[in-house]
Amino acid sequence: MDPKILWLIVFVGLYWSYCLYMGFKGMATAKTASDYFIGGRKLSLWVFVLAGTATSFSGWTFVGHPGLLYVDGFQYAYASFYAITIPFTGVMFLKRQWMLGKRFGYVTPGEMMSDYFRSDLIRLLVVLVALIFSIPYTGIQFRASGFLFNVLTDGALSIEAGMWMLSMVVLVYVATGGLRSVAYVDSAQAILLALGIVIIGCIALINVGGWSALNDGIATLAQYDGKRTPDGHSHYVAIPGVIQFVSEGPSATGGAWTGIMILTYMFALMGIQSAPAFSMWAYSNTDPRPFPIQQVWASALGIGLILMVFTAIQGLGAHLLGANAGFLAAHPEAVTNVFGPLLDGQDLMDYEGKQGALVPQYINLMGETLPWLMGLLAVCALAAMQSTGAAYMSTAGGMLTRDILKRYLIPNASHNVQKLWGRLGVAFIVFAALWVATSATDALVLLGGLAVAYGFQMWPALIATCWWPWLTRQGVNAGLIAGLVAVTLTERVGVQWFGIEAWGRWPLTIHAAGWGIIFNLGLAILVSAFTQNPEDRARRMVFHDFLREHAGLPAAKKPLVPVAWIVTLAWFFFAIGPGAVIGNTIFGDPGDPATWVFGMPSIWAWQILWWVLGVGMMWFLAIHMRMSTMPEREIEVLQEDIGDVAGDTASGTVGGR
């Protein structure tokens, strides 16, 4: 047997054994519906830190992100700031959702929001967002894992066969053990994800010839590049301005990644932790102690360092390793052509899978010399692809059971009935994702583009529930519907499926998530202004009085609130917004490496600087301003988990007291 296939089987077998063991172990401990759906609110500190990180940064981080860095260079590398913006959403909402879940016994965000607003419509909208997020998002991960093993087995295992086989193990451990099993498997997956990215980055740097050779090669690549920004810079080392007034963002001169595009794309990725699934992660914790560790140190610092350095090396370094056939022909002296034999002399973009094939080729590079390392890296990639999908399968299955079945069909469902239907819900998500990934690959790409942007549309509802009682039920419902429609009509699906010609995808270089939140929050505020009701406001204040009493700032810190606003807005403006254009040239001329102050392109130095400042911002908000720390007062539980008592319909929880 080929050694690389042997090692692949060994490492995948060990990984699968661990997954199945945790699944059956979780099944033995899941006695109640709460145990199954949210781990009995007893996840340990380090399990959540690792599991929350794995759920936030999926196979896209491992495979897709380096590929787009290869295509668009450092203008796309601003997306690496999602190591900060994704947990920023957690800083805003996780602690307060945990407090509400603890006090009122919520298991799903649909229960929380329908109780808060006294609205079944918002419950159904939350479930809709969860399904639209989980099915295509999971399908993308499945197909990517099938493609990975197709490459690593030299085509012996087809993409479809691979993804069906690999997904069955996920189905078993998620359906049997529930969220607790997902959390423990995700803990291992987080370590494998980070380890794999670092190792592949080191492989790239070693083959390029070291740090100096990398930056010299980037300089040569920038001079060779024929795609130029309006200022005449290479698109690999500069963003194309603040905004471009074009009908389709992807058609912008010099690349789509203007300052406004970067900002609104970050909005979309912030949807990962505002999606309904992450609300259930919040409820699953014993207390908020893990939140600041996960947000500041694991995500912003740890994953941020990995993305800013090792992922950037993978993406830009690929040009210097033979993935770019045109650059190889023009500057053979700058290229170590290690990819040549693997790609048969083709350009990576002409190869099956295009930029998505970059990381599998890096892994395949180890097949002849270190086959055991190839096996390990394959499992790292597989773990990354399955980490997010598993969490969304589990939580979506829970929402289908609690917010649809138990609310409308079987109000008296026992624990065993709820767990059974939860498992059937997981199976539905898995097979729906596999069907889309197998028979509708074009639809998968279209729907995948909607997933995180839809998740971000939950922000106004979360702002209302956690912070701002002025927003009304009518306003939030109208805004959420308008936001989902706006996202759909400004994404590729709206252009292709609905034949819209007045505008294209991401008009004015504003991402669909940006258009969605403009209509969503704007309409929510407008409608709320005309639908204020004293009785409803008094009901909502039950929640907000509790939050202010238990999560309010000490008097000594209240003067720092304006400082927090200024620091946050300044960071968003300069790090990932219109002010990012300053980074093109502040540390040297992008086209003249002799002027590079730090021996690297100015844009890269600017990104690293604002990443460091971003970690400081996250510490200031999450810890110093106490937005993610333990509440000083103990929380009195008014009701145990909704639905753990047969016959509880989870309606009118607060109003009934």
C-alpha positions in Angstrom: 0.0 0.0 0.0 1.1 3.5 -0.8 2.7 4.9 2.5 0.7 8.1 2.2 -2.6 6.2 1.9 -1.6 4.1 4.9 -0.9 7.1 7.1 -4.0 8.7 5.9 -6.0 5.7 7.0 -4.2 5.6 10.4 -4.8 9.2 11.3 -8.3 9.4 10.0 -9.1 6.1 11.9 -7.7 7.6 15.2 -9.7 10.8 14.6 -12.9 9.0 13.9 -12.5 6.8 16.9 -12.3 9.8 19.2 -15.4 11.4 17.5 -17.5 8.2 17.9 -16.2 7.7 21.5 -17.3 11.2 22.5 -20.6 10.7 20.8 -21.6 7.6 22.7 -20.2 9.0 25.9 -22.4 12.0 25.4 -25.4 9.9 24.8 -24.9 8.1 28.1 -24.9 11.4 30.0 -27.7 13.2 28.2 -30.6 12.3 30.5 -32.8 15.4 29.9 -33.7 17.6 26.9 -31.5 20.3 28.4 -28.6 17.9 28.7 -28.9 17.0 25.0 -29.5 20.4 23.5 -27.2 22.6 25.7 -25.1 20.2 27.6 -27.1 20.8 30.8 -25.5 24.3 31.1 -22.4 22.6 32.4 -19.7 22.9 29.8 -16.3 23.4 31.5 -14.2 26.5 30.9 -11.6 25.2 28.6 -14.0 23.1 26.6 -16.0 26.2 25.7 -12.8 28.2 25.0 -11.6 25.6 22.5 -15.1 24.6 21.1 -16.2 28.2 20.7 -13.0 28.9 18.8 -13.4 25.9 16.5 -17.0 26.8 15.8 -16.0 30.4 14.9 -13.2 29.5 12.5 -14.1 26.6 10.2 -12.7 24.9 7.2 -13.0 28.2 5.4 -10.3 29.5 7.6 -8.1 26.4 6.9 -8.8 26.0 3.1 -10.7 28.9 1.6 -8.9 31.8 3.2 -5.4 31.0 2.0 -6.8 30.4 -1.5 -8.4 33.9 -1.7 -5.2 35.4 -0.3 -3.4 33.8 -3.3 -5.9 35.3 -5.7 -6.3 38.8 -4.2 -3.2 39.3 -2.1 -3.1 41.6 0.9 -6.2 43.5 -0.1 -8.2 40.4 0.8 -5.9 39.8 3.9 -7.9 42.4 5.7 -10.4 39.6 6.1 -8.0 38.1 8.6 -9.4 40.7 11.0 -12.4 38.4 11.5 -10.2 36.9 14.3 -11.3 40.1 16.1 -14.7 41.0 14.6 -16.2 37.5 15.0 -15.6 37.4 18.8 -16.5 41.2 19.0 -20.1 40.0 18.4 -19.6 37.7 21.4 -18.4 40.6 23.5 -21.6 42.4 22.6 -24.1 39.7 23.3 -22.9 36.4 24.8 -22.7 37.3 28.5 -26.1 39.0 28.4 -27.7 36.0 26.6 -26.2 33.7 29.1 -27.7 35.7 31.9 -31.2 35.7 30.4 -30.9 32.0 29.7 -29.8 31.3 33.2 -32.6 33.4 34.8 -35.5 32.4 32.6 -34.5 28.9 31.5 -34.2 29.4 27.8 -32.7 26.6 25.7 -33.0 28.2 22.2 -32.8 31.9 21.0 -36.3 31.4 19.6 -37.6 30.9 23.1 -35.8 33.9 24.4 -36.9 36.3 21.6 -40.5 35.1 21.4 -40.8 35.5 25.1 -39.2 38.9 25.1 -41.3 40.3 22.2 -44.4 38.1 22.8 -44.2 37.1 19.1 -44.3 33.7 17.4 -43.2 35.3 14.2 -39.7 36.1 15.5 -39.5 32.5 16.7 -40.1 31.3 13.2 -37.7 33.8 11.6 -35.0 32.7 14.0 -35.5 29.0 12.9 -35.5 30.1 9.3 -32.2 31.9 9.7 -30.8 28.9 11.5 -31.8 26.5 8.7 -30.6 28.8 5.9 -27.3 29.2 7.8 -26.7 25.6 8.7 -27.7 23.7 5.5 -25.5 25.4 2.9 -22.7 26.2 5.4 -22.6 22.5 6.3 -22.8 21.5 2.7 -19.8 23.6 1.8 -17.8 21.9 4.5 -18.8 18.4 3.4 -18.0 19.1 -0.2 -14.6 20.6 0.7 -13.7 17.6 2.8 -14.7 15.3 -0.2 -12.5 17.4 -2.5 -9.6 17.3 -0.1 -9.6 13.5 0.1 -10.1 13.3 -3.7 -6.8 15.2 -4.1 -4.9 13.3 -1.4 -5.9 9.9 -2.8 -5.0 11.0 -6.4 -8.6 10.7 -7.5 -9.1 7.1 -6.1 -11.9 8.5 -3.9 -14.4 10.6 -5.7 -15.5 14.0 -4.2 -19.1 12.7 -3.7 -18.1 9.4 -2.2 -15.6 11.1 0.1 -18.1 13.6 1.4 -20.8 11.1 2.0 -18.4 8.8 3.8 -16.9 11.5 5.9 -20.2 13.1 6.8 -21.7 9.8 8.2 -19.2 9.9 11.1 -20.3 13.5 11.9 -23.9 12.5 11.8 -23.4 9.6 14.3 -21.5 11.5 17.0 -23.6 14.7 16.7 -26.9 12.9 16.7 -26.0 10.5 19.5 -24.3 12.8 22.0 -25.8 16.2 21.4 -24.1 19.5 22.1 -21.8 18.1 24.9 -20.3 15.6 22.4 -19.9 18.3 19.8 -18.1 20.5 22.3 -15.6 17.9 23.3 -14.9 16.9 19.7 -14.6 20.6 18.8 -12.0 21.1 21.6 -9.7 18.7 19.8 -10.6 20.2 16.4 -9.6 23.7 17.5 -6.1 22.4 18.4 -5.8 20.5 15.1 -7.0 23.6 13.1 -4.4 25.9 14.6 -1.7 23.3 14.4 -2.4 22.5 10.8 -2.3 26.2 9.7 1.0 26.8 11.5 2.6 23.7 10.0 1.5 24.5 6.5 2.7 28.1 6.9 6.1 26.8 8.0 6.2 24.4 5.0 5.5 27.3 2.7 8.1 29.5 4.3 10.8 26.8 4.2 10.2 26.0 0.6 10.2 29.7 -0.4 13.6 30.1 1.2 12.9 32.1 4.4 11.5 35.4 5.4 13.8 37.6 3.3 13.1 35.5 0.2 9.4 35.7 0.8 9.4 39.5 0.9 11.7 39.8 -2.1 9.4 37.5 -4.0 6.4 39.5 -3.1 8.1 42.7 -4.3 8.9 40.9 -7.7 5.3 39.7 -7.9 4.0 43.2 -7.3 6.1 44.5 -10.1 5.0 41.7 -12.4 1.2 42.1 -11.6 -0.9 43.4 -14.4 -4.0 44.1 -12.3 -3.6 47.6 -10.9 -5.6 49.8 -8.5 -6.8 53.3 -9.6 -3.6 54.7 -8.0 -1.5 52.3 -10.2 -0.5 49.9 -7.4 -0.4 46.2 -7.7 -3.6 44.7 -6.4 -1.5 42.2 -4.4 -0.2 45.0 -2.1 -2.8 47.7 -2.0 -6.6 48.1 -1.7 -8.4 50.0 -4.6 -9.6 53.0 -2.5 -12.5 53.7 -0.1 -15.4 52.9 -2.4 -16.1 52.4 -6.1 -19.4 53.4 -7.7 -19.9 50.3 -9.8 -23.0 48.2 -10.3 -21.2 45.1 -9.2 -18.6 45.1 -6.5 -16.6 42.2 -8.1 -16.1 44.3 -11.2 -14.3 47.1 -9.4 -11.1 48.4 -10.8 -8.1 46.8 -9.1 -10.1 44.3 -7.1 -13.3 44.3 -5.1 -11.8 44.9 -1.6 -12.3 48.7 -1.1 -12.5 50.0 2.4 -16.3 49.9 2.4 -16.2 46.4 1.0 -13.8 45.2 3.7 -16.0 46.7 6.4 -19.3 45.3 5.2 -17.7 41.9 4.6 -16.5 41.9 8.2 -20.2 42.6 9.1 -21.1 39.4 7.3 -18.5 37.4 9.2 -19.7 38.9 12.5 -22.9 36.9 11.7 -21.1 33.7 12.8 -21.5 34.6 16.5 -24.8 36.4 16.1 -26.3 33.4 14.3 -28.9 31.5 16.4 -26.5 28.6 17.0 -24.1 30.7 19.1 -26.9 31.8 21.4 -27.2 28.1 22.3 -23.4 28.0 22.9 -24.0 30.9 25.4 -26.7 29.0 27.2 -24.5 25.8 27.5 -22.0 27.4 29.9 -21.9 27.1 33.6 -20.9 30.7 33.9 -19.3 33.5 31.7 -15.7 32.9 32.8 -14.8 31.3 29.5 -16.1 34.2 27.4 -13.2 36.7 27.7 -10.6 33.9 27.4 -12.1 32.7 24.2 -12.8 36.2 22.8 -9.5 38.0 23.7 -6.8 35.4 24.0 -7.9 32.4 21.9 -9.5 34.2 19.0 -8.2 37.8 18.8 -4.6 37.0 19.9 -4.1 33.3 19.0 -6.1 32.9 15.8 -5.2 36.5 14.8 -1.5 35.8 15.0 -2.0 32.6 12.9 -4.0 34.4 10.2 -1.8 37.5 10.0 1.4 35.5 9.7 1.0 31.9 8.7 -2.0 32.1 6.5 -0.6 35.1 4.7 2.6 33.2 4.0 0.6 30.3 2.6 -1.4 32.5 0.2 1.3 34.9 -1.1 4.0 32.2 -0.9 2.2 30.0 -3.3 3.1 32.4 -6.2 6.7 31.7 -5.3 6.3 27.9 -5.3 5.0 27.5 -8.9 1.2 27.9 -8.4 1.2 30.9 -10.7 2.2 29.7 -14.2 2.5 33.2 -15.7 4.7 34.4 -12.9 6.9 31.3 -13.1 7.4 31.9 -16.9 8.3 35.6 -16.4 10.5 35.2 -13.3 11.8 31.7 -12.9 14.6 33.0 -10.7 12.1 34.0 -8.1 10.2 30.7 -8.0 11.0 27.4 -6.3 8.8 25.3 -8.5 7.7 22.6 -5.9 4.1 22.7 -7.1 5.0 22.1 -10.8 4.9 18.3 -10.6 1.7 18.3 -8.6 -0.1 20.7 -10.9 1.4 19.1 -14.1 2.6 22.6 -15.1 -0.9 24.1 -14.9 -1.7 27.4 -13.3 -3.6 26.8 -10.0 -6.6 28.7 -11.3 -6.8 26.3 -14.3 -6.7 23.3 -11.9 -9.9 21.6 -10.7 -11.0 23.4 -7.5 -9.1 26.6 -8.4 -8.0 28.5 -5.3 -9.7 25.9 -3.1 -7.0 23.4 -4.3 -4.1 25.4 -2.8 -4.1 24.0 0.7 -4.7 20.4 -0.5 -1.7 20.8 -2.7 0.4 22.0 0.2 -0.7 18.9 2.1 -0.1 16.6 -0.9 3.5 18.1 -1.1 4.4 16.0 2.0 3.1 12.8 0.5 6.5 11.6 -0.9 8.9 12.8 1.7 6.9 12.8 5.0 3.7 10.7 4.4 3.0 10.6 8.2 2.9 14.4 8.2 0.5 14.4 5.2 -1.8 12.1 7.1 -1.7 14.4 10.2 -2.4 17.6 8.1 -5.3 15.8 6.3 -6.9 15.2 9.6 -6.2 18.8 10.7 -8.0 20.0 7.6 -10.9 17.5 8.1 -11.3 18.6 11.7 -11.4 22.2 10.6 -14.1 21.5 8.0 -16.3 19.5 10.5 -15.9 21.8 13.5 -18.5 24.4 12.5 -20.8 22.0 10.7 -21.2 19.8 13.7 -22.2 22.7 15.9 -24.8 24.0 13.4 -26.2 20.6 12.9 -26.7 20.1 16.7 -28.2 23.5 17.4 -30.4 23.6 14.3 -31.8 20.2 15.3 -32.5 21.6 18.7 -34.4 24.6 17.3 -36.5 22.4 15.0 -37.5 20.3 18.0 -38.0 23.1 20.6 -39.4 25.9 18.5 -41.5 23.9 16.0 -42.3 20.4 17.3 -42.7 21.2 20.9 -44.2 24.6 20.5 -46.8 23.7 17.8 -47.1 19.9 17.4 -46.4 18.0 20.6 -46.5 20.5 23.6 -46.3 17.7 26.1 -43.2 16.1 24.6 -41.2 14.2 27.1 -37.4 14.3 27.4 -37.0 11.1 25.3 -39.3 12.4 22.6 -37.5 15.7 22.4 -34.1 13.9 22.2 -35.5 11.6 19.5 -36.7 14.5 17.4 -33.5 16.4 18.0 -31.6 13.5 16.5 -34.0 13.3 13.6 -33.5 17.1 13.1 -29.7 16.5 12.9 -30.2 13.8 10.3 -32.5 16.2 8.3 -29.8 18.9 8.3 -27.1 16.4 7.3 -29.0 14.9 4.4 -30.3 18.2 3.2 -26.7 19.5 3.2 -25.5 16.4 1.4 -28.3 16.7 -1.2 -27.4 20.3 -2.0 -23.7 19.5 -2.1 -24.2 16.5 -4.3 -26.9 17.5 -6.8 -26.9 21.3 -6.7 -23.4 22.5 -6.6 -24.2 25.8 -8.2 -27.0 26.3 -5.6 -24.5 25.5 -2.9 -22.2 28.3 -3.9 -25.2 30.7 -4.1 -26.7 29.8 -0.8 -23.3 29.6 0.9 -22.9 33.3 0.1 -26.1 34.0 2.0 -25.3 32.1 5.2 -23.2 34.4 7.3 -24.9 37.6 5.9 -28.2 36.2 7.1 -26.7 35.5 10.5 -25.6 39.1 10.8 -29.2 40.2 10.4 -29.9 38.9 13.9 -28.0 42.0 15.3 -31.0 44.3 15.7 -33.0 41.6 17.5 -30.1 40.9 19.8 -29.5 44.7 20.4 -33.1 44.9 21.4 -33.1 41.9 23.7 -29.7 42.7 25.3 -29.3 46.4 25.3 -32.0 48.7 23.8 -35.6 48.3 25.1 -36.9 51.0 22.7 -37.0 48.7 19.7 -40.5 47.1 19.4 -41.7 43.7 18.3 -43.2 45.2 15.1 -40.0 47.1 14.3 -37.6 44.1 14.9 -39.9 41.8 12.9 -40.2 44.2 10.0 -36.5 45.0 10.0 -35.4 41.3 10.1 -37.7 40.5 7.1 -36.4 43.5 5.2 -32.8 42.6 6.0 -33.2 39.1 4.8 -34.8 40.3 1.5 -32.1 42.9 1.0 -29.3 40.4 1.5 -30.9 38.0 -0.9 -31.3 40.7 -3.6 -27.8 42.0 -3.4 -26.1 38.6 -3.3 -25.4 36.3 -6.3 -28.6 34.4 -5.7 -30.7 37.5 -6.2 -28.9 38.4 -9.4 -29.0 34.9 -10.9 -32.2 33.4 -9.6 -34.4 36.5 -9.8 -32.9 38.0 -13.0 -32.3 41.4 -11.4 -30.6 43.7 -13.8 -30.9 47.1 -12.0 -27.9 46.2 -9.8 -25.5 43.3 -9.5 -23.8 41.5 -6.7 -22.5 43.8 -3.9 -23.4 47.1 -5.7 -21.1 50.1 -4.8 -18.6 47.6 -3.4 -20.9 47.2 -0.4 -21.3 43.5 0.7 -24.8 42.0 0.9 -24.6 42.0 4.7 -24.1 45.8 4.6 -27.1 46.3 2.5 -29.1 44.0 4.7 -28.3 45.8 7.9 -29.0 49.2 6.3 -32.6 48.2 5.6 -32.9 46.0 8.7 -31.8 48.5 11.4 -33.2 51.4 9.5 -36.7 49.9 9.2 -36.6 48.6 12.8 -35.9 52.1 14.1 -38.6 53.7 11.9 -41.3 51.2 12.7 -40.4 51.2 16.4 -40.9 55.0 16.4 -44.6 54.5 15.5 -45.4 51.4 17.5 -44.4 52.3 21.1 -46.7 50.8 23.6 -46.4 51.4 27.4 -47.6 47.9 28.4 -45.1 46.2 26.0 -42.4 48.5 27.1 -43.0 47.7 30.8 -42.8 44.0 29.9 -39.5 44.4 28.1 -38.1 46.4 31.0 -38.4 43.3 33.2 -35.5 41.9 31.1 -33.5 45.2 31.0 -33.9 46.0 34.7 -32.5 42.6 35.5 -29.6 43.1 33.1 -28.8 46.6 34.4 -28.9 45.3 38.0 -26.5 42.4 37.3 -24.4 43.5 34.3 -24.3 47.3 34.8 -20.9 49.0 35.1 -19.6 50.1 38.5 -19.8 53.9 39.0 -16.0 54.2 38.7 -16.0 52.8 35.2 -19.0 54.7 33.8 -16.8 57.7 32.7 -15.0 55.3 30.4 -18.1 54.6 28.3 -17.3 57.4 25.8 -13.7 56.2 25.6 -15.0 52.7 24.7 -17.1 54.2 21.9 -14.3 56.2 20.5 -11.8 53.3 20.7 -14.2 50.9 19.0 -15.3 53.3 16.2 -11.7 54.4 15.5 -10.6 50.8 15.3 -13.4 49.8 12.9 -12.7 52.9 10.7 -8.9 52.5 10.4 -8.4 48.8 10.7 -11.2 47.5 8.5 -13.0 50.5 7.1 -12.4 53.5 4.9 -9.3 54.5 6.9 -7.5 51.3 5.9 -6.5 53.0 2.6 -3.8 54.8 4.6 -2.1 51.4 5.0 -1.3 51.2 1.3 1.6 53.7 1.5 2.2 54.8 5.1 5.1 52.4 5.6 6.5 52.7 2.1 5.7 52.8 -1.6 4.0 49.6 -2.6 5.9 49.4 -5.8 9.4 50.2 -4.4 10.6 47.6 -1.9 13.6 49.9 -1.0 11.2 52.2 0.8 9.5 49.4 2.9 10.1 50.6 6.5 9.8 47.1 8.0 11.1 45.1 5.1 7.6 44.1 4.1 4.8 45.7 2.1 3.2 48.7 3.9 -0.2 47.1 3.8 1.0 44.0 5.7 2.7 46.1 8.4 -0.5 48.2 8.7 -2.5 45.1 9.2 -0.2 43.7 11.9 -0.2 47.0 13.7 -4.0 47.2 13.8 -4.3 43.6 14.8 -2.2 44.3 17.9 -4.3 47.4 18.6 -7.4 45.2 18.0 -6.3 42.7 20.7 -6.0 45.7 23.1 -9.5 46.9 22.1 -10.9 43.5 22.8 -9.2 43.3 26.2 -10.5 46.8 27.1 -14.1 46.0 26.2 -14.4 42.4 27.3 -12.4 42.5 30.6 -11.7 46.1 31.6 -15.3 47.3 30.8 -16.7 44.0 32.1 -18.7 43.2 29.0 -17.7 39.5 29.2 -16.7 38.9 32.8 -18.6 37.3 35.7 -21.6 39.3 37.0 -20.9 40.6 40.5 -24.2 39.5 41.8 -25.5 35.9 41.9 -28.3 35.3 39.4 -31.6 34.0 40.9 -33.1 31.3 38.7 -36.8 32.1 38.2 -37.5 29.0 36.1 -35.6 25.9 35.3 -35.0 25.1 31.7 -38.1 25.7 29.6 -39.6 22.4 28.4 -37.8 20.2 30.9 -41.2 19.8 32.5 -43.6 18.0 30.2 -46.5 20.2 29.2 -44.7 23.5 29.5 -45.3 25.3 26.2 -42.6 27.9 26.7 -45.0 30.8 26.2 -45.5 33.8 28.4 -42.6 33.0 30.7 -42.1 36.5 32.1 -45.7 37.7 31.7 -47.0 34.7 33.5 -45.2 35.6 36.7 
